[in-house]
Amino acid sequence: MLPIVEIRPQLRQALLEGNRQVIGAPTGSGKSTQVPKYLLDAKLNGKILVLEPRRLAARMLARRVSSELNEPVGLTVGYQTRFESEHTKETQILYMTEGILPRMLQSNPRLNGVGAVVLDEFHERSLDADLALGAIMQLQADRPDLQLLVMSATLETAALAEFLNPCQVLQAEGRLHPIEIEHAQPGGAREIWDQAALAVKRLVATGDSGDVLVFMPGAYEIRRTIEAVRKTKLGERVSLFPLYGDLGASQQDEALGGCELRKVIVATNIAETSLTIPGVRHVVDAGLARVNRYDPARGLNSLNLEPISRASAIQRTGRAGREGPGRCLRLYTRREFDNRPAMADPEIHRVDLSELLLYLASRSLDAAEFPWLSPPQAHALAEASRLLVQLEAVEDEELTVTGRALAKLPMHPRLARLLYEARDRECLQTAIEVAALLSERSIVTGGAQGMKTFFRNSQNAYGKGPESDLVCLLKALHLARERGFDRHACDQQSVHANTCRQVWRSAAQFAKVCERLKWRITDFAPFDELIKCLVTAFPDRLAARQDLSGSICRLAEEGRADLSKAASVRKAPLIVAAEYRVTSKPGAPTRAELGVVSEVREEWLRELDPGAFSVVDRMEWVRTQQLIEARRVTRWRGLVLSTAPGRRFNYEQAAAMLAERIISEELQLRGWNKDCKAWQERVRWLTEVRPEQGLPAYDDDDMRIVYAEFADGARRYTDIRDKPVLPYLKNVLSWDDQQFVEKMAPAELPLPGGRKLRISYRPGRGPTGRAKIQELYGLEETPQVAGGTPVQIEILGPNMRPVQVTEDLAGFWRDLYPEIKPALARRYPKHEWR
């Protein structure tokens, strides 16, 4: 009996008493298949939506539950994902990927006809799951009959229950079968796929029956692992199967189906949750996954390779114990496991939020007031809002006509803006293909070096049209489809066959959306029009080449970036980039790089937004020559397109610019000496003891005034380098204030023997001076400054070492001097001793 069965009576009662339940149940307990059936038996007021984090889980669970009901999938139980669906109007249990619900709410805000929403595997904390949780909570205020169930094997239920309060927590206990866990020893240096192959060999060598499930982070690692296992002598024949999201449904089904030989399934985290893979008794865990995070390279979200959390590791281990005693070999040490975070951070804290904000705005919802389990970070919201303004989707915090159109497209707002612009420019078909290219991982093999080789070999692809890396990529994409995505043929073109297939699937999905909106999909316009669309989608990636012989590019608002060495576009002075990658290496400055670029022409910008052009005269600092020049600058939306000699030199601005560089210590002045420092400290000290005088503190603002006057009339650093600073430092004060400083905080005081006692002033401390004993003869009382502040005197012996530090000179002569005088006189008989 499945462990989930024990909570069935409690669930039946909970449904009668409230509309929110949290169900905690271990891996393999049957919650994903049985709880929806329990809800069906409860005869709720409408169908049951079960949200799954992955397409494979939605499809396989629907098939499994249909099988248990002795029905084909699509009748009582169906499924719906981004690319496929199988359900009818009579379907009562609908398994669906999490991203479907937000779009469903747009067309059916009250979820009429729905009786329950189940959030399965909620511990993964996807953005769509968090959004669904808050949306259903809000909807329950209007629809108290709508049931909300949240399920997980590893989630901390107490915190969630407090957030959902009032709600009931139901817990199913116990794992079906024991699992032996073994961690790697420290010091392994082999590639992860080679480690996995050896682990598979060890498991097979035990003679224990059962299939092996190997977890790898992505398709590339899966292929390498299969190759490594194939080359390893296992001692028995096995069947090797890949399993990841980009595979077709038939290939995924093959991996999950029966087989005469022992199966070795190499999968991504697609196999981590929700579904039981028949026959698996052994797990090999690489401990890695590709995690969705905001990728500045494309201004979109991207998958990054990262270590998994402890919760994910536990989920993976659980795959081995669903049908009998199992074993899990982790390819990382126990210490590494213990040091990993307990749970993965919520997706809302690591991805771009512009699509979320656009969705909320389309439903008149405020992100600040929405019931978030984990509220989004302020800086992420601000960045997302800024992008929506740049895309002309939002103006004055309200959706524009453009914004309302973009909200209807289930994709990132950049890609939606691309398609929206292409609709009117009659290049929608090409724009759909470009959007699909940009929404998936790169089709080019070999990483950065592979991209460089690919574009070098494709430089003539764009013929007489504008230069564009996208032309090269589109040509390769079409060639892959013409050759049936044959792996060997695609390898010859240096592209991923499966990724190309996925791009075309995305393109087909985008086309269906456009057709549903009754947009005419045409491709009559030249490629120039497509690039104009790119400028509207990536306005912050428009760049001007500083020098066609180099790689440095100017961005808007004085930004800088390098043109990627892989880019085929080398002659265009103005470009737009679909990728913006920030890189850093130890000991080296952070670099920004532009990739997947296309040529832009200035007349296109005048067509797109003629009002965004501005021509201003300004002063520019030429670092290499250390001088200031007057320049006439032409901009478009903050990007400097060109500069020319200015008509008038503004000496006031030049002086202010030189002053800033002196304050930042970029420019060093030889005319700044110890007398300047001493005067500055005297005045600063007086501002503390005599604040009523209103003297300047010589802070940065005061020093800007000093240096601006000092640099008045200068154009170059050499004009001011050797110029004395002290007169300008004093001139900030009136003549009377200067005399006040000389009187109240004198630089030195006369001594009876004719020498001077030099006084040092430090803000926060009293004035100090130092002199030898003989120089102080005749000075009976401690000298004072500022109308009564004693000077602390450091009294030196003939060897210039301190004898006493005191503010009570009379006490020194009376008490200490008689005691030390005999010894000093014997040691230094040639000196005068009174």
LINNOR-V509425 format. One record per residue. N is the residue number from 1. SS is DSSP state (A for helix, B for strand, O for the rest). Layout:
BEGIN
n = {N,N}
ss = {SS,SS}
END
This chain:
BEGIN
n = {1,2,3,4,5,6,7,8,9,10,11,12,13,14,15,16,17,18,19,20,21,22,23,24,25,26,27,28,29,30,31,32,33,34,35,36,37,38,39,40,41,42,43,44,45,46,47,48,49,50,51,52,53,54,55,56,57,58,59,60,61,62,63,64,65,66,67,68,69,70,71,72,73,74,75,76,77,78,79,80,81,82,83,84,85,86,87,88,89,90,91,92,93,94,95,96,97,98,99,100,101,102,103,104,105,106,107,108,109,110,111,112,113,114,115,116,117,118,119,120,121,122,123,124,125,126,127,128,129,130,131,132,133,134,135,136,137,138,139,140,141,142,143,144,145,146,147,148,149,150,151,152,153,154,155,156,157,158,159,160,161,162,163,164,165,166,167,168,169,170,171,172,173,174,175,176,177,178,179,180,181,182,183,184,185,186,187,188,189,190,191,192,193,194,195,196,197,198,199,200,201,202,203,204,205,206,207,208,209,210,211,212,213,214,215,216,217,218,219,220,221,222,223,224,225,226,227,228,229,230,231,232,233,234,235,236,237,238,239,240,241,242,243,244,245,246,247,248,249,250,251,252,253,254,255,256,257,258,259,260,261,262,263,264,265,266,267,268,269,270,271,272,273,274,275,276,277,278,279,280,281,282,283,284,285,286,287,288,289,290,291,292,293,294,295,296,297,298,299,300,301,302,303,304,305,306,307,308,309,310,311,312,313,314,315,316,317,318,319,320,321,322,323,324,325,326,327,328,329,330,331,332,333,334,335,336,337,338,339,340,341,342,343,344,345,346,347,348,349,350,351,352,353,354,355,356,357,358,359,360,361,362,363,364,365,366,367,368,369,370,371,372,373,374,375,376,377,378,379,380,381,382,383,384,385,386,387,388,389,390,391,392,393,394,395,396,397,398,399,400,401,402,403,404,405,406,407,408,409,410,411,412,413,414,415,416,417,418,419,420,421,422,423,424,425,426,427,428,429,430,431,432,433,434,435,436,437,438,439,440,441,442,443,444,445,446,447,448,449,450,451,452,453,454,455,456,457,458,459,460,461,462,463,464,465,466,467,468,469,470,471,472,473,474,475,476,477,478,479,480,481,482,483,484,485,486,487,488,489,490,491,492,493,494,495,496,497,498,499,500,501,502,503,504,505,506,507,508,509,510,511,512,513,514,515,516,517,518,519,520,521,522,523,524,525,526,527,528,529,530,531,532,533,534,535,536,537,538,539,540,541,542,543,544,545,546,547,548,549,550,551,552,553,554,555,556,557,558,559,560,561,562,563,564,565,566,567,568,569,570,571,572,573,574,575,576,577,578,579,580,581,582,583,584,585,586,587,588,589,590,591,592,593,594,595,596,597,598,599,600,601,602,603,604,605,606,607,608,609,610,611,612,613,614,615,616,617,618,619,620,621,622,623,624,625,626,627,628,629,630,631,632,633,634,635,636,637,638,639,640,641,642,643,644,645,646,647,648,649,650,651,652,653,654,655,656,657,658,659,660,661,662,663,664,665,666,667,668,669,670,671,672,673,674,675,676,677,678,679,680,681,682,683,684,685,686,687,688,689,690,691,692,693,694,695,696,697,698,699,700,701,702,703,704,705,706,707,708,709,710,711,712,713,714,715,716,717,718,719,720,721,722,723,724,725,726,727,728,729,730,731,732,733,734,735,736,737,738,739,740,741,742,743,744,745,746,747,748,749,750,751,752,753,754,755,756,757,758,759,760,761,762,763,764,765,766,767,768,769,770,771,772,773,774,775,776,777,778,779,780,781,782,783,784,785,786,787,788,789,790,791,792,793,794,795,796,797,798,799,800,801,802,803,804,805,806,807,808,809,810,811,812,813,814,815,816,817,818,819,820,821,822,823,824,825,826,827,828,829,830,831,832,833,834}
ss = {O,O,A,A,A,A,A,A,A,A,A,A,A,A,A,A,A,O,O,B,B,B,B,B,B,O,O,O,O,O,A,A,A,A,A,A,A,A,A,A,A,O,O,O,O,O,B,B,B,B,B,B,O,O,A,A,A,A,A,A,A,A,A,A,A,A,A,A,O,O,O,O,O,O,O,O,B,B,B,B,O,O,O,O,B,B,O,O,O,O,O,O,B,B,B,B,B,A,A,A,A,A,A,A,A,A,A,O,O,O,O,O,O,B,B,B,B,B,B,O,O,A,A,A,O,O,A,A,A,A,A,A,A,A,A,A,A,A,A,A,O,O,O,O,O,O,B,B,B,B,B,B,O,O,O,O,A,A,A,A,A,A,A,A,O,O,O,B,B,B,B,B,O,O,O,O,O,O,B,B,B,B,B,O,O,O,O,O,O,O,O,A,A,A,A,A,A,A,A,A,A,A,A,A,A,O,O,O,O,O,B,B,B,B,B,O,O,O,A,A,A,A,A,A,A,A,A,A,A,A,A,O,O,O,O,O,O,B,B,B,B,B,B,O,O,O,O,O,A,A,A,A,A,A,A,A,O,O,O,O,O,B,B,B,B,B,B,O,A,A,A,O,O,O,O,O,O,O,O,B,B,B,B,B,B,O,O,B,B,B,B,B,B,B,B,O,O,O,O,B,B,B,B,B,B,B,B,O,O,A,A,A,A,A,A,A,A,A,A,A,A,O,O,O,O,B,B,B,B,B,O,O,O,A,A,A,A,A,A,O,O,O,O,O,O,O,A,A,A,O,O,O,O,A,A,A,A,A,A,A,A,A,O,O,O,O,O,O,O,O,O,O,O,O,O,O,O,A,A,A,A,A,A,A,A,A,A,A,A,A,O,O,O,B,B,O,O,B,B,O,A,A,A,A,A,A,A,O,O,O,O,O,A,A,A,A,A,A,A,A,A,A,A,A,A,O,O,A,A,A,A,A,A,A,A,A,A,A,A,O,O,O,O,B,O,O,A,A,A,A,A,A,A,A,A,A,O,O,O,O,O,O,O,O,O,O,O,B,A,A,A,A,A,A,A,A,A,A,A,A,A,A,O,O,O,O,A,A,A,A,A,A,O,O,B,O,A,A,A,A,A,A,A,A,A,A,A,A,A,A,A,A,A,A,A,A,O,O,O,O,O,O,O,O,O,O,A,A,A,A,A,A,A,A,A,A,A,O,A,A,A,B,B,B,B,O,O,O,O,O,O,B,B,B,O,A,A,A,O,B,B,B,B,O,O,O,O,O,O,O,O,O,O,B,B,B,B,B,B,B,B,B,B,O,O,O,O,O,O,O,B,B,B,B,B,B,B,B,B,O,O,A,A,A,A,A,A,A,O,A,A,A,B,B,B,B,B,B,B,B,B,B,O,O,O,O,B,B,B,B,B,B,B,B,B,B,O,O,B,B,B,B,B,B,B,O,O,O,O,O,A,A,A,A,A,A,A,A,A,A,A,A,A,O,O,O,O,O,O,O,O,O,O,A,A,A,A,A,A,A,A,A,A,A,A,A,A,A,A,O,A,A,A,O,O,O,O,O,O,A,A,A,A,A,A,A,A,A,A,A,O,O,O,O,O,B,A,A,A,O,O,O,O,O,O,A,A,A,A,A,A,O,O,O,A,A,A,A,A,A,A,A,A,A,O,O,O,B,B,B,O,O,O,O,O,B,B,B,O,B,O,O,O,O,O,O,O,B,B,B,B,B,A,A,A,A,O,O,O,O,O,O,O,B,B,O,O,O,B,B,O,B,B,B,B,B,O,O,O,O,O,B,B,B,B,B,O,O,A,A,A,A,A,A,A,A,A,A,A,A,A,A,A,A,A,A,A,O,O,O,O,O,O,O}
END
